[in-house]
Amino acid sequence: MFLYIARKSQFMQYKKTKKGYLRYAKDEAGKLRFEHCIIWERHNGKIPLGMQIHHIDFDKTNNKIENLLLVTPADHKKYHSNYKKNAFGEWEKMCSKCMQYKEPTADNWYFSRGWITGTICKKCFIQKSLQVRQQLIAKGWKRIK
C-alpha cells in the first residue's frame, strides 16, 4: 500500500502491523513511524513525552485527525478496559456481569495495589461467591472452623 505525502510530493510505503496499525516503512526523517502519530503531529506538533495517541472509534486504520486523541498511558489503558467518561468527565468502569457502569471506588470494586482487580463489581462478585458456596454446600462441602 502507498500513501501520498503532499509536502514531500512522493509516495511512501506502509504496512499493517500484527496489531492492526498502519506503519510507514520510513517517514520524512527516515524513521519507522505509525501513521496515526505522523498525522497527529502534522496537525498539533510533536507528541509530548510520555503521551500516547488514542483512536476514538477503536479502528486502528481510521487515522483521520478528528478520530485521534492525545492521552496519558493510564487514560489510554482505561479506554481499552471497559471504562468510559460520564457526563461530568469522570471515569466509570463497566461490570461484565450486570453491564452497569460504576464509579471506580472501593465501594464498587475490589482493588489490589491501586488497581481494580477483575471485571465484575463488588456486588456481583459477592452474589457469585454466595451462589458458588451454596452449590458446594449442596454437594456436601463443609466449612472447617
N, C-alpha and C positions, 0 to 999 in steps of 0.2 A: 504494500500500500504506500501511497505517496501523499504528502501534504504540501500545498504550495505556500511558501513563505514570501509574502508580498515585499517585505522590507529588503530581503536579500535577492529577490527575483530568481529564486531557484526552487527546485523540488527537493524535499528531504524525506528519506525513507524512515518509516517507523514500523514497529511490530507490536503485536499484542502479547503481554506477559502472561505467565501461567495464572496470575490472579485477575486477569482481565483488563489491566490498564494498558493504555497506548503509550509506548515509549519510543522516542526518536532514536535512530541509530546514532545521530550526533546533532547537537544544537549549533547555533552560530559560533560558540566558543570551542566546539569540538568535544563537548562532554555528553555522556549519556544522560538524558533527562526525560521525565514524564511529561506528556503533552499538557495535562491539566496544570502543572506547575509553570510551564512556559507561558501558557495563556494567561494565568492569573498574574504573573509578573509583568507581562506586556501591558496590562490594564492598571496594575496597582503598585508596581515596583517590586523590589526584591522581597522574598518571603522572609519575615523576621526569624531570627534564630530560635529554634525550639517550637515553632508553629507548624501546622500542617494544613493542607487543603482538603476539604470535605466535599464530596458530590452530594448535593442536597437531595436529588431524586434517587440516590444509591446506584445510578447507572454509571459505571466507570468509564464508559465510552462517550458519555454526554459531557463534553468539555466546553460547553458554552459558558461564558463568563457569568451569566445570571444563575447558573447551576453550581457555581463554585463558592465556597465559604471558608474563610480563614478561621481556624480554631486551634485551641490548645490540644495537646495529646490526650489529656484527661477528658475533655469535652468530646473529642473525636471518638474515643472509646465508648463513651456514653451513647452517642448517636448509633453505634453499631451493637449496642447491648440492650435493646428494648427500652431505652429512655426516650423521653420527649420533653420539650419545654411547654409548660402550661401557659395560660393567657397572661400570667404575671411574669413570665420569663424564668420561672423556677423549674428545676428538673424534677421529673416524675418517672418512676420505673414501672413497667407493666409486669404483673404477676402472670406466669404462664399457665396457671390453673384457673383462676377466676377471671383472667383477662382484664382486670381493672388496673388503671394507673394509680400509683400511690406514691406519696412523698417519701424520698429515701432517708427515713429516720429510723431510729431504734424501736420506735413504736410499731412500725410496719414491717421491718426486715431484720434478719439476723446479720450481724456484722462480725468480721474477723480481720484484725489488723487494719481497720479503717475502710474495708471494702465489704459490700453486700455479698453474702455467701448464698449461692443457689439462685434459682429462678422463680421460686414461689414465695409469696409473702408469709409473714409470721402466722396470720390467721389460718391460711390454707395449710401451712406446714403442721400446725397443731392438730387441725382436723384430720389430716392424713396420718399423723402419728397415732391418734386415738383409734382410727379405723384399723390400722395395722395391729395395734395392741389387742383390740377386740378379736380380730381374726386369730391371733396367736393364742389367746386365752381359750377361744372356742376349740382350738386344736389340742388343748391340754397343756399349754405352756403355763408355768408357774413362776411368779416373781420371787427371787431369793431376797430375803430380808437381811 
